[in-house]
Amino acid sequence: MRSLVLAVLVLAGVSALAQSPSVLSPNATLFAAIDAGKELVAEGLIRRKEADPNARNADGETALQRAVEQGMGELAGMLIESGAQVDARSKHGETALHLAVLGPDARFVALLLKARADLNARNEAGESPLYWAALSGNAAAVRALLNARADANLADAQGNLPLHAAAHGGHLRVVDLLLPATDDPLAKNRKGFTAADYAAQGGFQEIVKRIKTHEAIEPASNFETLDMDDPRRKPLDTR
């Protein structure tokens, strides 16, 4: 049924989009369809292999990036299946994953992680997808990236860690997720500010407390767990 609807809408959509002084190329029609919210029309162009899944628009964005920005999940999946490069960069170095973490729809992050997108790709400002997720306060995206082993210790060009970004925005849940993955919670950026400093400036005292409390906790890397029957194990009251 979807295929029938797709065929009808593709024909109608392409015809409507072509009503202009100059005939659009298939790639231009693809982006026009995405921008107009006509996902099925865009899908048809990719399905029939009329448009290039790696085409770029005048702003240097790929069809996959635009599909993610427009919230078109079916199209994004189809583009990847058709050979779209998941780590293609925009003019400023962002990938589709950078854009995916800004939205509330977790399926885009999951889709790109499944396609093995570069977790630690950095744009021209040195910002990773994890940094963008932290900056936007998207706790679900931060959790997904950390679970996939994204590096929480990658600083941007100004020396800011994802923890700096989360603290600056007052995103407590994100701070709690980042703290265990951050080697030095009190690391300073190029201006000499820590994440706690930014939290204090914003009046986010609970975040200041969490960061400083976490810093004070002794690392548990040398902790040894003994089995119940281990001869070295003693009752608590005899230690």
C-alpha positions as CSV (number, residue, x, y, z in Angstrom):
1,M,0.0,0.0,0.0
2,R,2.8,2.4,0.9
3,S,4.5,1.7,-2.5
4,L,1.3,2.6,-4.3
5,V,0.8,5.8,-2.3
6,L,4.5,6.6,-2.8
7,A,4.2,6.2,-6.6
8,V,1.2,8.5,-6.8
9,L,2.7,11.1,-4.5
10,V,6.0,11.0,-6.3
11,L,4.4,11.7,-9.6
12,A,2.2,14.5,-8.2
13,G,5.1,15.9,-6.1
14,V,7.7,16.0,-8.8
15,S,5.2,17.6,-11.2
16,A,4.4,20.3,-8.7
17,L,8.0,20.9,-7.9
18,A,8.8,21.2,-11.5
19,Q,6.4,24.1,-12.1
20,S,9.1,26.7,-12.3
21,P,10.8,28.8,-15.0
22,S,13.6,26.4,-15.2
23,V,13.5,22.6,-14.9
24,L,15.1,21.3,-11.7
25,S,17.7,18.6,-11.9
26,P,16.9,15.4,-9.9
27,N,19.3,16.4,-7.2
28,A,17.8,19.9,-6.9
29,T,14.3,18.3,-6.9
30,L,15.4,16.1,-4.0
31,F,16.4,19.0,-1.9
32,A,13.3,20.9,-2.9
33,A,11.2,18.0,-1.8
34,I,13.0,17.7,1.5
35,D,12.7,21.5,2.2
36,A,9.0,21.4,1.3
37,G,8.4,18.5,3.7
38,K,7.5,16.1,0.9
39,E,9.3,13.0,2.3
40,L,7.6,10.5,0.0
41,V,8.6,12.5,-3.1
42,A,12.2,12.5,-1.9
43,E,12.0,8.8,-1.1
44,G,10.8,8.1,-4.6
45,L,13.7,9.9,-6.2
46,I,16.2,7.9,-4.2
47,R,14.3,4.6,-4.6
48,R,14.3,5.0,-8.4
49,K,18.0,6.1,-8.3
50,E,17.2,9.3,-10.0
51,A,18.9,11.5,-7.4
52,D,22.4,11.0,-5.9
53,P,22.2,10.0,-2.2
54,N,25.4,12.0,-1.6
55,A,24.3,15.1,-3.4
56,R,24.8,18.5,-1.7
57,N,22.7,21.6,-1.8
58,A,23.9,25.2,-2.4
59,D,24.8,25.4,1.3
60,G,27.0,22.4,1.2
61,E,24.6,20.2,3.2
62,T,24.0,16.6,2.2
63,A,20.6,15.0,1.7
64,L,21.1,12.9,4.8
65,Q,21.9,16.0,6.9
66,R,18.8,17.8,5.6
67,A,16.7,14.7,6.2
68,V,17.9,14.6,9.8
69,E,17.2,18.3,10.3
70,Q,13.7,17.9,8.9
71,G,12.9,14.9,11.0
72,M,12.5,12.5,8.0
73,G,13.3,9.1,9.5
74,E,12.2,6.9,6.6
75,L,14.2,9.0,4.2
76,A,17.3,9.1,6.4
77,G,17.3,5.3,6.6
78,M,16.7,5.0,2.8
79,L,19.6,7.3,2.1
80,I,22.0,5.3,4.3
81,E,20.9,2.1,2.6
82,S,21.5,3.7,-0.8
83,G,25.1,4.6,0.1
84,A,24.9,8.0,1.7
85,Q,28.2,8.8,3.5
86,V,27.2,9.1,7.2
87,D,30.3,11.1,8.1
88,A,30.1,13.6,5.2
89,R,30.9,17.1,6.5
90,S,29.1,20.3,6.1
91,K,30.9,23.6,5.2
92,H,31.7,24.0,8.9
93,G,32.7,20.4,9.5
94,E,29.5,19.1,11.1
95,T,28.2,15.5,10.4
96,A,24.7,14.2,10.4
97,L,25.3,13.0,13.9
98,H,26.0,16.5,15.1
99,L,22.6,17.5,13.8
100,A,20.9,14.4,15.1
101,V,21.8,15.1,18.8
102,L,20.0,18.4,18.7
103,G,16.6,16.9,18.1
104,P,14.3,15.1,20.6
105,D,13.8,12.1,18.3
106,A,16.2,9.4,19.5
107,R,15.8,7.3,16.4
108,F,18.1,9.5,14.4
109,V,21.0,9.0,16.8
110,A,20.3,5.3,17.0
111,L,20.2,5.1,13.2
112,L,23.5,6.8,12.7
113,L,25.2,4.8,15.5
114,K,24.0,1.6,13.8
115,A,25.5,2.9,10.6
116,R,28.8,3.4,12.5
117,A,29.0,7.1,12.3
118,D,32.1,8.6,13.7
119,L,31.3,9.3,17.4
120,N,34.2,11.7,17.8
121,A,34.0,13.7,14.6
122,R,34.8,17.3,15.3
123,N,33.8,20.4,13.3
124,E,36.0,23.3,12.5
125,A,35.5,24.7,16.1
126,G,36.7,21.3,17.5
127,E,33.2,20.4,18.8
128,S,32.1,16.7,18.8
129,P,28.6,15.4,18.6
130,L,28.8,14.7,22.4
131,Y,29.7,18.4,22.9
132,W,26.7,19.5,20.9
133,A,24.4,17.1,22.8
134,A,25.8,18.4,26.1
135,L,25.4,22.0,25.0
136,S,21.8,21.4,24.0
137,G,21.0,19.5,27.2
138,N,19.9,16.3,25.3
139,A,20.4,13.8,28.1
140,A,19.1,10.9,26.0
141,A,21.6,11.6,23.2
142,V,24.5,12.0,25.7
143,R,23.6,8.7,27.2
144,A,23.5,7.0,23.9
145,L,26.8,8.4,22.8
146,L,28.6,7.5,26.0
147,N,27.2,4.0,25.8
148,A,28.7,3.8,22.3
149,R,32.0,4.9,23.8
150,A,32.1,8.5,22.7
151,D,35.1,10.4,24.2
152,A,34.0,12.8,26.9
153,N,37.5,14.2,27.1
154,L,37.7,15.8,23.7
155,A,38.0,19.5,24.1
156,D,37.0,22.1,21.5
157,A,39.3,24.7,20.1
158,Q,38.8,26.9,23.2
159,G,39.6,24.0,25.6
160,N,36.0,23.4,26.6
161,L,35.0,19.8,27.4
162,P,31.4,18.6,27.0
163,L,31.2,19.0,30.8
164,H,31.9,22.8,30.4
165,A,29.1,23.0,27.8
166,A,26.6,21.1,30.1
167,A,27.5,23.1,33.2
168,H,27.3,26.4,31.3
169,G,23.8,25.6,30.2
170,G,22.7,24.4,33.6
171,H,21.9,20.9,32.4
172,L,22.2,18.9,35.6
173,R,21.1,15.5,34.2
174,V,23.8,15.8,31.5
175,V,26.4,16.8,34.0
176,D,25.6,13.7,36.0
177,L,26.1,11.5,32.9
178,L,29.4,13.2,31.9
179,L,31.1,13.3,35.3
180,P,32.0,9.5,35.4
181,A,33.4,9.7,31.9
182,T,35.4,12.9,32.4
183,D,39.0,12.3,33.5
184,D,39.4,15.8,35.1
185,P,36.2,17.4,36.1
186,L,38.1,20.5,37.1
187,A,40.0,20.9,33.9
188,K,40.4,24.5,32.8
189,N,39.7,25.9,29.3
190,R,42.0,28.4,27.5
191,K,40.5,31.2,29.5
192,G,41.2,29.5,32.7
193,F,37.6,28.5,33.6
194,T,36.4,25.1,34.9
195,A,33.0,23.7,34.3
196,A,32.2,24.5,37.9
197,D,33.2,28.2,37.3
198,Y,30.6,28.4,34.5
199,A,28.0,26.7,36.6
200,A,28.7,29.2,39.4
201,Q,28.4,32.2,36.9
202,G,25.0,30.9,35.9
203,G,23.8,30.4,39.4
204,F,23.6,26.6,39.1
205,Q,24.8,25.8,42.6
206,E,23.7,22.2,42.5
207,I,25.9,21.6,39.5
208,V,28.8,23.3,41.2
209,K,28.3,21.0,44.2
210,R,28.1,17.8,42.0
211,I,31.3,18.6,40.1
212,K,33.3,19.5,43.3
213,T,31.9,16.5,45.2
214,H,32.7,14.2,42.3
215,E,36.3,15.6,42.2
216,A,36.7,14.9,45.9
217,I,35.7,11.2,45.5
218,E,38.7,8.9,45.5
219,P,38.9,6.9,42.2
220,A,37.8,3.3,42.6
221,S,40.1,1.9,39.8
222,N,42.1,-0.2,42.3
223,F,39.0,-1.6,44.1
224,E,39.1,-5.3,44.3
225,T,36.0,-7.4,44.7
226,L,36.4,-10.7,46.6
227,D,34.2,-13.7,46.2
228,M,32.2,-14.9,49.1
229,D,34.4,-18.0,49.5
230,D,37.7,-16.2,49.0
231,P,39.9,-16.9,52.1
232,R,41.0,-13.2,52.1
233,R,37.5,-12.1,52.8
234,K,36.7,-11.3,56.4
235,P,33.6,-10.3,58.3
236,L,33.2,-6.5,58.5
237,D,33.5,-6.6,62.3
238,T,36.9,-8.3,62.2
239,R,38.7,-6.0,59.7
